[in-house]
Amino acid sequence: MAVAVALKGAGLFNVGGEGQITFGAFCAAWVGAHLPAAVPHALALAAALGAAFFGGAFVGAIAGVLRALRGSHEVITTIMLNFIVRAAMLGIGLRLFLRESIHTAPIVDAARLHRLADMSAVFKGSAVNESLLVALLVACGLAVFLRYTVAGFRLRAVGQAPLAAESSGISVKWQMVFALVLSGGLAGLGGSNFVLGYKYYYEDGFSGGVGFLGIAAAVLGRNHPLGVVAAAFLLGLLSQGALAINAEVPKELVDVLIAVLLIATTVATPEVRRLLSSLPSRVRQNRAA
């Protein structure tokens, strides 16, 4: 959704998901580890999730400001920020990681997201947690925001026709910054899954290409929040399936399959649109016949 909101909203290609996820997860872990043990669960979650969002938003804001004020292309700046954040986290880790480890101190119990396996036997043995529900709520909220709010309309206007949007009084530069801030914040929330619902601490190198997999989900989901949800489930199924059958089938075969899906989706889109646009006339012809 981080990739989709920037691309669909303002026509910007955010390739910095890795750095935004990393810094968002780190901020969530730092806040979660320093909360008082007696803090209420709702307040602790809100603080940790908010820290994850603002951590990712901060990294996204850097790329947004550079694009708006200096004209720097967001693809270049977001890619470079991935390396900068990675290096910064290694430097910070030397001071904050637990001794002889590559992770921070555990977060307090109140800031943890519950495993769904503890609530239903359907998820027995699975690491899926309440962050899945958070993601679904964010997807629905984002769909409503983009379609039914003034701020969402301004974003879409800049993405579809920036010159017309500027002529109507919309600040294109501000919308670019806002789009990348929102995009980075969503990526940061994605990193909270690992910290708040899985490991319960920040660990160096945890993301493992998730930021780039998000680009594939956005492309398959046609940059629509609800389409991204369906695409993410598909890619998650393929990725987890690759681990399950790794002893018999090379894991790289799944990467090839995902690449084929992306190519097929990109190539087929114009043809599918043409067929759908001609469908009403074909129906009328068949009725007349």
C-alpha positions as semicolon CSV with decimal commas, in nm:
position;residue;x (nm);y (nm);z (nm)
1;M;0,000;0,000;0,000
2;A;0,297;0,230;0,056
3;V;0,397;0,192;-0,308
4;A;0,038;0,216;-0,431
5;V;-0,056;0,537;-0,249
6;A;0,246;0,726;-0,384
7;L;0,204;0,595;-0,738
8;K;-0,174;0,620;-0,761
9;G;-0,198;0,933;-0,551
10;A;0,077;1,155;-0,688
11;G;0,242;0,956;-0,966
12;L;0,556;0,900;-0,757
13;F;0,747;0,571;-0,752
14;N;0,859;0,496;-0,396
15;V;1,139;0,238;-0,410
16;G;1,251;0,313;-0,056
17;G;1,025;0,070;0,125
18;E;1,320;-0,121;0,270
19;G;1,462;0,182;0,448
20;Q;1,120;0,306;0,562
21;I;1,022;-0,036;0,698
22;T;1,356;-0,066;0,877
23;F;1,343;0,273;1,047
24;G;0,973;0,238;1,130
25;A;1,036;-0,099;1,295
26;F;1,331;0,040;1,488
27;C;1,125;0,333;1,619
28;A;0,846;0,096;1,724
29;A;1,098;-0,125;1,905
30;W;1,265;0,166;2,082
31;V;0,935;0,312;2,201
32;G;0,797;-0,030;2,293
33;A;1,106;-0,115;2,500
34;H;1,100;0,213;2,694
35;L;0,731;0,224;2,786
36;P;0,643;0,174;3,154
37;A;0,547;-0,186;3,230
38;A;0,211;-0,076;3,374
39;V;0,100;0,122;3,067
40;P;-0,245;0,017;2,933
41;H;-0,243;-0,214;2,633
42;A;-0,434;0,024;2,402
43;L;-0,207;0,316;2,485
44;A;0,110;0,109;2,441
45;L;-0,005;-0,019;2,102
46;A;-0,102;0,328;1,987
47;A;0,239;0,464;2,091
48;A;0,434;0,183;1,923
49;L;0,228;0,190;1,602
50;G;0,249;0,568;1,594
51;A;0,626;0,549;1,631
52;A;0,643;0,300;1,343
53;F;0,434;0,529;1,121
54;F;0,630;0,843;1,203
55;G;0,963;0,665;1,162
56;G;0,875;0,556;0,809
57;A;0,715;0,895;0,737
58;F;1,037;1,072;0,837
59;V;1,239;0,878;0,579
60;G;0,969;0,935;0,317
61;A;0,963;1,307;0,398
62;I;1,332;1,339;0,312
63;A;1,268;1,209;-0,040
64;G;0,954;1,422;-0,068
65;V;1,129;1,745;0,028
66;L;1,417;1,673;-0,210
67;R;1,170;1,613;-0,493
68;A;0,963;1,923;-0,419
69;L;1,245;2,171;-0,352
70;R;1,533;2,041;-0,564
71;G;1,359;1,831;-0,829
72;S;1,551;1,518;-0,728
73;H;1,390;1,208;-0,874
74;E;1,223;1,002;-0,604
75;V;1,347;0,670;-0,747
76;I;1,709;0,774;-0,698
77;T;1,662;0,936;-0,357
78;T;1,452;0,654;-0,211
79;I;1,698;0,388;-0,330
80;M;1,990;0,582;-0,183
81;L;1,800;0,630;0,143
82;N;1,771;0,250;0,171
83;F;2,150;0,229;0,195
84;I;2,177;0,531;0,423
85;V;1,919;0,396;0,668
86;R;2,082;0,054;0,662
87;A;2,421;0,207;0,746
88;A;2,268;0,428;1,014
89;M;2,097;0,131;1,178
90;L;2,426;-0,058;1,191
91;G;2,593;0,239;1,360
92;I;2,307;0,285;1,607
93;G;2,305;-0,088;1,671
94;L;2,659;-0,079;1,805
95;R;2,527;0,131;2,093
96;L;2,173;0,002;2,141
97;F;2,182;-0,370;2,056
98;L;2,206;-0,612;2,344
99;R;2,556;-0,737;2,411
100;E;2,676;-1,005;2,168
101;S;2,353;-0,983;1,966
102;I;2,210;-0,799;1,663
103;H;1,879;-0,699;1,821
104;T;1,741;-0,447;2,067
105;A;1,587;-0,511;2,407
106;P;1,239;-0,675;2,401
107;I;0,932;-0,453;2,402
108;V;0,700;-0,450;2,703
109;D;0,415;-0,701;2,708
110;A;0,153;-0,426;2,678
111;A;0,285;-0,323;2,334
112;R;0,267;-0,672;2,184
113;L;0,017;-0,777;1,919
114;H;-0,149;-1,110;1,998
115;R;-0,098;-1,415;1,781
116;L;-0,416;-1,528;1,608
117;A;-0,321;-1,885;1,698
118;D;-0,399;-1,795;2,060
119;M;-0,752;-1,693;1,959
120;S;-0,849;-1,966;1,712
121;A;-0,734;-2,320;1,637
122;V;-0,759;-2,237;1,265
123;F;-0,427;-2,052;1,291
124;K;-0,252;-2,314;1,503
125;G;0,122;-2,317;1,432
126;S;0,108;-1,990;1,240
127;A;0,297;-1,671;1,328
128;V;0,018;-1,449;1,192
129;N;-0,090;-1,189;1,445
130;E;-0,317;-0,890;1,491
131;S;-0,106;-0,682;1,253
132;L;-0,303;-0,858;0,978
133;L;-0,619;-0,695;1,111
134;V;-0,438;-0,361;1,133
135;A;-0,333;-0,395;0,768
136;L;-0,690;-0,473;0,656
137;L;-0,825;-0,173;0,847
138;V;-0,558;0,051;0,694
139;A;-0,643;-0,078;0,345
140;C;-1,013;0,001;0,390
141;G;-0,933;0,341;0,539
142;L;-0,694;0,421;0,256
143;A;-0,953;0,326;-0,006
144;V;-1,207;0,560;0,156
145;F;-0,946;0,836;0,193
146;L;-0,840;0,830;-0,172
147;R;-1,192;0,815;-0,311
148;Y;-1,413;1,019;-0,078
149;T;-1,200;1,288;0,088
150;V;-1,079;1,624;-0,038
151;A;-0,718;1,542;0,047
152;G;-0,746;1,213;-0,141
153;F;-0,895;1,390;-0,444
154;R;-0,606;1,636;-0,448
155;L;-0,356;1,352;-0,442
156;R;-0,528;1,172;-0,729
157;A;-0,554;1,496;-0,926
158;V;-0,180;1,551;-0,899
159;G;-0,114;1,191;-1,004
160;Q;-0,343;1,202;-1,307
161;A;-0,293;1,560;-1,432
162;P;-0,037;1,766;-1,239
163;L;-0,059;2,069;-1,470
164;A;-0,438;2,081;-1,444
165;A;-0,417;2,035;-1,067
166;E;-0,173;2,324;-1,035
167;S;-0,394;2,542;-1,253
168;S;-0,687;2,475;-1,018
169;G;-0,490;2,598;-0,718
170;I;-0,352;2,269;-0,580
171;S;0,009;2,289;-0,460
172;V;0,174;2,009;-0,656
173;K;0,497;2,031;-0,456
174;W;0,315;2,001;-0,124
175;Q;0,114;1,705;-0,251
176;M;0,436;1,531;-0,356
177;V;0,576;1,573;-0,007
178;F;0,250;1,458;0,150
179;A;0,232;1,151;-0,078
180;L;0,581;1,034;0,015
181;V;0,524;1,108;0,385
182;L;0,206;0,899;0,378
183;S;0,378;0,629;0,172
184;G;0,673;0,612;0,412
185;G;0,439;0,601;0,711
186;L;0,252;0,304;0,568
187;A;0,582;0,125;0,502
188;G;0,684;0,194;0,862
189;L;0,360;0,038;0,983
190;G;0,449;-0,270;0,779
191;G;0,767;-0,304;0,983
192;S;0,569;-0,306;1,306
193;N;0,448;-0,659;1,228
194;F;0,793;-0,804;1,290
195;V;0,857;-0,607;1,609
196;L;0,516;-0,600;1,777
197;G;0,370;-0,929;1,661
198;Y;0,653;-1,170;1,583
199;K;0,998;-1,125;1,738
200;Y;0,908;-0,855;1,994
201;Y;1,233;-0,669;1,926
202;Y;1,414;-0,505;1,634
203;E;1,667;-0,732;1,466
204;D;1,922;-0,623;1,210
205;G;1,839;-0,737;0,855
206;F;1,486;-0,853;0,939
207;S;1,312;-0,710;0,632
208;G;1,468;-0,948;0,380
209;G;1,342;-0,778;0,063
210;V;0,987;-0,714;0,185
211;G;1,004;-0,355;0,060
212;F;1,074;-0,467;-0,295
213;L;0,808;-0,739;-0,275
214;G;0,565;-0,456;-0,197
215;I;0,631;-0,314;-0,544
216;A;0,514;-0,643;-0,694
217;A;0,200;-0,638;-0,477
218;A;0,120;-0,283;-0,588
219;V;0,163;-0,371;-0,957
220;L;-0,051;-0,683;-0,930
221;G;-0,315;-0,497;-0,729
222;R;-0,331;-0,216;-0,988
223;N;-0,243;0,036;-0,715
224;H;-0,584;0,002;-0,551
225;P;-0,573;-0,061;-0,173
226;L;-0,817;-0,352;-0,187
227;G;-0,645;-0,495;-0,496
228;V;-0,315;-0,474;-0,309
229;V;-0,465;-0,682;-0,027
230;A;-0,555;-0,961;-0,271
231;A;-0,215;-0,941;-0,441
232;A;-0,036;-0,947;-0,105
233;F;-0,221;-1,263;-0,004
234;L;-0,122;-1,426;-0,333
235;L;0,245;-1,329;-0,300
236;G;0,246;-1,434;0,066
237;L;0,101;-1,771;-0,032
238;L;0,371;-1,819;-0,296
239;S;0,651;-1,710;-0,062
240;Q;0,539;-1,932;0,224
241;G;0,476;-2,219;-0,015
242;A;0,832;-2,185;-0,143
243;L;0,961;-2,245;0,209
244;A;0,734;-2,547;0,253
245;I;0,850;-2,721;-0,065
246;N;1,211;-2,604;-0,061
247;A;1,339;-2,959;-0,014
248;E;1,186;-3,069;-0,346
249;V;1,161;-2,752;-0,556
250;P;1,420;-2,471;-0,565
251;K;1,294;-2,158;-0,391
252;E;1,416;-1,949;-0,687
253;L;1,142;-2,109;-0,897
254;V;0,885;-1,909;-0,699
255;D;1,075;-1,588;-0,780
256;V;1,049;-1,682;-1,147
257;L;0,675;-1,747;-1,105
258;I;0,623;-1,405;-0,943
259;A;0,819;-1,242;-1,227
260;V;0,600;-1,420;-1,484
261;L;0,287;-1,299;-1,305
262;L;0,413;-0,940;-1,311
263;I;0,505;-0,955;-1,679
264;A;0,174;-1,117;-1,771
265;T;-0,022;-0,858;-1,574
266;T;0,165;-0,568;-1,733
267;V;0,133;-0,704;-2,087
268;A;-0,230;-0,814;-2,056
269;T;-0,371;-0,496;-1,904
270;P;-0,425;-0,300;-2,232
271;E;-0,583;-0,603;-2,398
272;V;-0,812;-0,670;-2,103
273;R;-0,924;-0,308;-2,101
274;R;-0,998;-0,323;-2,473
275;L;-1,206;-0,638;-2,432
276;L;-1,398;-0,494;-2,137
277;S;-1,470;-0,169;-2,322
278;S;-1,602;-0,359;-2,622
279;L;-1,812;-0,597;-2,411
280;P;-2,132;-0,382;-2,397
281;S;-2,142;-0,344;-2,776
282;R;-2,094;-0,720;-2,821
283;V;-2,379;-0,788;-2,579
284;R;-2,606;-0,553;-2,774
285;Q;-2,511;-0,721;-3,101
286;N;-2,587;-1,065;-2,959
287;R;-2,926;-0,946;-2,833
288;A;-3,009;-0,797;-3,170
289;A;-2,911;-1,120;-3,342
